[in-house]
Amino acid sequence: MTPDVISPYQKSSYSGQQGNCVEIAATANGGRAVRDSKDRTRPSLHFTPAQWQAFLTGTKEEAS
């Protein structure tokens, strides 16, 4: 069972106007839901809080 999305989906302010973006929303269990902004009818990917934190940590390490 996937947790309920409890906030509006948002896309990064770094995204351009082309629509090639992902959008992220908070979920009821403290995790995140991620969807493709080009096709919002497709299912979202859901991440637990620990999975989301691991993703953020990994991307920060890659950026430095």
DSSP file (Angstrom, degrees, kcal/mol; ACC not computed):
  #  RESIDUE AA STRUCTURE BP1 BP2  ACC     N-H-->O    O-->H-N    N-H-->O    O-->H-N    TCO  KAPPA ALPHA  PHI   PSI    X-CA   Y-CA   Z-CA
    1    1 A M              0   0    0      0, 0.0     0, 0.0     0, 0.0     0, 0.0   0.000 360.0 360.0 360.0 134.5    0.0    0.0    0.0
    2    2 A T        -     0   0    0      1,-0.1     3,-0.1     3,-0.0     2,-0.0  -0.730 360.0-111.1 -93.9 142.3    1.3    3.4   -0.9
    3    3 A P        -     0   0    0      0, 0.0     2,-0.1     0, 0.0    -1,-0.1  -0.330  38.7 -96.2 -70.3 153.3    1.0    6.3    1.6
    4    4 A D        -     0   0    0      1,-0.1    24,-2.6    23,-0.1     2,-0.4  -0.410  32.4-118.9 -68.6 141.2   -1.3    9.2    0.8
    5    5 A V  B     -A   27   0A   0     22,-0.2    22,-0.3     1,-0.1    -1,-0.1  -0.708  31.9-179.2 -78.0 128.1    0.1   12.3   -0.8
    6    6 A I        +     0   0    0     20,-2.4    21,-0.2    -2,-0.4    -1,-0.1   0.386  57.4  47.5-115.6   2.4   -0.5   15.2    1.7
    7    7 A S  S    S-     0   0    0     19,-0.9     3,-0.1     3,-0.0     2,-0.0  -0.948  91.7 -89.3-137.2 160.0    1.0   18.2   -0.1
    8    8 A P        -     0   0    0      0, 0.0    18,-0.3     0, 0.0     2,-0.2  -0.375  49.7-103.8 -64.1 146.9    0.7   19.6   -3.6
    9    9 A Y        -     0   0    0     16,-0.1     2,-0.3    14,-0.1    16,-0.2  -0.495  42.8-167.9 -67.8 141.6    3.3   18.4   -6.0
   10   10 A Q  E     -B   24   0B   0     14,-2.2    14,-2.9    -2,-0.2     2,-0.3  -0.970  11.3-148.7-131.1 147.0    6.1   20.9   -6.7
   11   11 A K  E     -B   23   0B   0     -2,-0.3    12,-0.2    12,-0.2    10,-0.0  -0.846  36.9 -86.8-113.0 159.0    8.8   21.1   -9.3
   12   12 A S    >   -     0   0    0     10,-0.5     3,-1.4    -2,-0.3    -1,-0.1  -0.208  23.0-131.5 -61.9 145.2   12.2   22.6   -8.8
   13   13 A S  T 3  S+     0   0    0      1,-0.3    -1,-0.1    -3,-0.0    -2,-0.0   0.660 108.7  65.9 -68.5 -14.9   12.7   26.3   -9.4
   14   14 A Y  T 3  S+     0   0    0      2,-0.0    -1,-0.3     0, 0.0     2,-0.1   0.567  79.8 106.8 -80.7 -10.0   15.7   25.2  -11.5
   15   15 A S    <   -     0   0    0     -3,-1.4     6,-0.1     1,-0.1    -4,-0.0  -0.426  66.1-134.8 -71.2 143.4   13.4   23.5  -14.0
   16   16 A G        -     0   0    0      4,-0.2     3,-0.5    -2,-0.1    -1,-0.1  -0.104  27.6 -98.9 -82.6-171.4   12.9   25.2  -17.3
   17   17 A Q  S    S+     0   0    0      1,-0.2    -1,-0.1     2,-0.1    -2,-0.0   0.385 100.5  92.5 -91.9   2.4    9.6   25.8  -19.1
   18   18 A Q  S    S-     0   0    0      2,-0.1    -1,-0.2     1,-0.1     3,-0.1   0.724  92.3-125.6 -71.0 -21.0   10.0   22.8  -21.4
   19   19 A G        +     0   0    0     -3,-0.5     2,-1.5     1,-0.1    -2,-0.1   0.561  68.8 131.6  88.0   8.4    8.1   20.5  -19.0
   20   20 A N        +     0   0    0     17,-0.1     2,-0.3    18,-0.1    -4,-0.2  -0.552  46.1 112.0 -91.3  71.1   10.8   17.9  -18.8
   21   21 A C        -     0   0    0     -2,-1.5    16,-2.6    -6,-0.1    17,-0.5  -0.845  62.6-125.7-137.6 166.2   10.7   17.7  -15.0
   22   22 A V  E     - C   0  36B   0     -2,-0.3   -10,-0.5    14,-0.2     2,-0.4  -0.870  23.0-147.1-109.4 154.0    9.9   15.6  -12.0
   23   23 A E  E     -BC  11  35B   0     12,-2.6    12,-2.3    -2,-0.3     2,-0.4  -0.944   9.3-155.5-122.2 145.2    7.5   16.8   -9.3
   24   24 A I  E     +BC  10  34B   0    -14,-2.9   -14,-2.2    -2,-0.4     2,-0.3  -0.941  11.8 177.9-126.0 140.4    7.8   15.9   -5.6
   25   25 A A  E     - C   0  33B   0      8,-2.2     8,-2.8    -2,-0.4     2,-0.1  -0.979  31.1-109.4-138.0 151.7    5.2   15.8   -2.9
   26   26 A A  E     - C   0  32B   0     -2,-0.3   -20,-2.4   -18,-0.3   -19,-0.9  -0.479  31.8-146.2 -75.6 150.3    5.2   14.9    0.8
   27   27 A T  B >   -A    5   0A   0      4,-1.7     3,-2.0   -22,-0.3   -22,-0.2  -0.778  26.2-105.9-116.5 164.7    3.4   11.7    1.9
   28   28 A A  T 3  S+     0   0    0    -24,-2.6   -23,-0.1     1,-0.3    -1,-0.0   0.748 117.9  54.9 -61.6 -26.5    1.6   10.8    5.1
   29   29 A N  T 3  S-     0   0    0    -25,-0.2    -1,-0.3     1,-0.0     3,-0.1   0.357 123.8 -99.5 -90.6   7.8    4.4    8.6    6.4
   30   30 A G  S <  S+     0   0    0     -3,-2.0    -2,-0.1     1,-0.2    18,-0.0   0.445  91.2 109.0  90.8   0.2    7.0   11.4    6.0
   31   31 A G        -     0   0    0      1,-0.0    -4,-1.7    21,-0.0     2,-0.3   0.064  65.4-106.0 -88.5-156.9    8.4   10.1    2.7
   32   32 A R  E     -CD  26  47B   0     15,-1.7    15,-2.9    -6,-0.2     2,-0.4  -0.979  10.9-146.9-138.3 150.0    8.0   11.6   -0.8
   33   33 A A  E     -CD  25  46B   0     -8,-2.8    -8,-2.2    -2,-0.3     2,-0.4  -0.942  17.9-163.3-112.2 139.6    6.1   10.8   -3.9
   34   34 A V  E     +CD  24  45B   0     11,-2.8    11,-3.0    -2,-0.4     2,-0.3  -0.982  11.2 174.1-127.0 133.7    7.8   11.6   -7.3
   35   35 A R  E     -C   23   0B   0    -12,-2.3   -12,-2.6    -2,-0.4     2,-0.5  -0.925  36.3-103.2-136.7 163.4    6.0   11.9  -10.6
   36   36 A D  E >   -C   22   0B   0      3,-0.4     3,-0.7    -2,-0.3   -14,-0.2  -0.745  21.8-150.1 -85.8 123.5    6.8   12.9  -14.2
   37   37 A S  T 3  S+     0   0    0    -16,-2.6     3,-0.4    -2,-0.5    -1,-0.1   0.724  94.6  59.6 -69.3 -19.7    5.5   16.3  -15.0
   38   38 A K  T 3  S+     0   0    0    -17,-0.5     2,-0.2     1,-0.3    -1,-0.2   0.781 119.0  25.0 -77.7 -26.2    5.0   15.4  -18.7
   39   39 A D    X   +     0   0    0     -3,-0.7     3,-1.4     1,-0.1    -3,-0.4  -0.678  62.9 170.4-141.7  82.4    2.6   12.6  -17.9
   40   40 A R  T 3  S+     0   0    0     -3,-0.4    -1,-0.1     1,-0.3    -3,-0.1   0.545  72.4  72.8 -73.0  -7.2    0.8   13.1  -14.6
   41   41 A T  T 3  S+     0   0    0      2,-0.1    -1,-0.3    -5,-0.0     3,-0.1   0.680  79.5  90.4 -80.8 -16.9   -1.6   10.2  -15.3
   42   42 A R  S <  S-     0   0    0     -3,-1.4    -6,-0.1    -6,-0.2    -3,-0.0  -0.422  93.4 -89.4 -75.3 154.4    1.2    7.6  -14.7
   43   43 A P        -     0   0    0      0, 0.0    -7,-0.2     0, 0.0     2,-0.2  -0.272  41.5-119.0 -63.2 149.4    1.6    6.3  -11.2
   44   44 A S        -     0   0    0     -9,-0.1     2,-0.4    -3,-0.1    -9,-0.2  -0.507  19.7-119.5 -81.6 155.4    4.0    8.1   -8.8
   45   45 A L  E     -D   34   0B   0    -11,-3.0   -11,-2.8    -2,-0.2     2,-0.4  -0.833  29.7-150.5 -91.1 136.2    7.0    6.5   -7.3
   46   46 A H  E     -D   33   0B   0     -2,-0.4     2,-0.4   -13,-0.2   -13,-0.2  -0.920  11.6-169.7-115.7 136.1    6.9    6.4   -3.5
   47   47 A F  E     -D   32   0B   0    -15,-2.9   -15,-1.7    -2,-0.4   -20,-0.1  -0.966  20.1-127.0-125.1 137.4    9.9    6.6   -1.2
   48   48 A T     >  -     0   0    0     -2,-0.4     4,-2.6   -17,-0.2     5,-0.2  -0.268  38.1-101.1 -69.3 166.5   10.0    6.0    2.6
   49   49 A P  H  > S+     0   0    0      0, 0.0     4,-2.4     0, 0.0     5,-0.2   0.909 125.0  49.3 -57.0 -41.0   11.6    8.7    4.7
   50   50 A A  H  > S+     0   0    0      2,-0.2     4,-2.2     1,-0.2     5,-0.2   0.904 111.4  48.6 -66.6 -40.6   14.9    6.6    4.9
   51   51 A Q  H  > S+     0   0    0      2,-0.2     4,-2.1     1,-0.2    -1,-0.2   0.909 112.3  48.7 -64.5 -41.6   15.0    6.0    1.2
   52   52 A W  H  X S+     0   0    0     -4,-2.6     4,-2.5     2,-0.2    -2,-0.2   0.908 110.9  49.9 -66.0 -41.6   14.4    9.7    0.5
   53   53 A Q  H  X S+     0   0    0     -4,-2.4     4,-2.7    -5,-0.2    -1,-0.2   0.907 109.8  51.4 -63.3 -41.6   17.1   10.8    2.9
   54   54 A A  H  X S+     0   0    0     -4,-2.2     4,-2.4     2,-0.2    -1,-0.2   0.893 109.9  50.2 -62.3 -39.7   19.5    8.3    1.3
   55   55 A F  H  X S+     0   0    0     -4,-2.1     4,-2.4     2,-0.2    -2,-0.2   0.939 111.9  46.8 -62.7 -47.3   18.7    9.8   -2.1
   56   56 A L  H  X S+     0   0    0     -4,-2.5     4,-2.2     1,-0.2    -2,-0.2   0.916 112.5  49.9 -62.4 -43.5   19.3   13.3   -0.9
   57   57 A T  H  X S+     0   0    0     -4,-2.7     4,-2.1     1,-0.2    -1,-0.2   0.922 111.6  49.3 -60.4 -44.8   22.6   12.3    0.8
   58   58 A G  H  X S+     0   0    0     -4,-2.4     4,-1.9     1,-0.2    -2,-0.2   0.886 110.9  48.2 -63.6 -40.1   23.8   10.6   -2.4
   59   59 A T  H  X S+     0   0    0     -4,-2.4     4,-1.7     2,-0.2    -1,-0.2   0.866 110.4  51.6 -71.5 -33.7   23.0   13.5   -4.6
   60   60 A K  H  X S+     0   0    0     -4,-2.2     4,-1.0    -5,-0.2    -2,-0.2   0.896 109.9  49.9 -66.3 -39.3   24.7   16.0   -2.3
   61   61 A E  H  < S+     0   0    0     -4,-2.1     3,-0.3     1,-0.2    -2,-0.2   0.889 110.7  49.8 -65.2 -39.1   27.8   13.8   -2.3
   62   62 A E  H  < S+     0   0    0     -4,-1.9    -1,-0.2     1,-0.2    -2,-0.2   0.838 108.0  54.5 -67.5 -33.3   27.8   13.6   -6.1
   63   63 A A  H  <        0   0    0     -4,-1.7    -1,-0.2     1,-0.2    -2,-0.2   0.733 360.0 360.0 -75.3 -22.2   27.5   17.4   -6.4
   64   64 A S     <        0   0    0     -4,-1.0    -1,-0.2    -3,-0.3    -2,-0.2   0.482 360.0 360.0 -92.9 360.0   30.5   18.1   -4.3
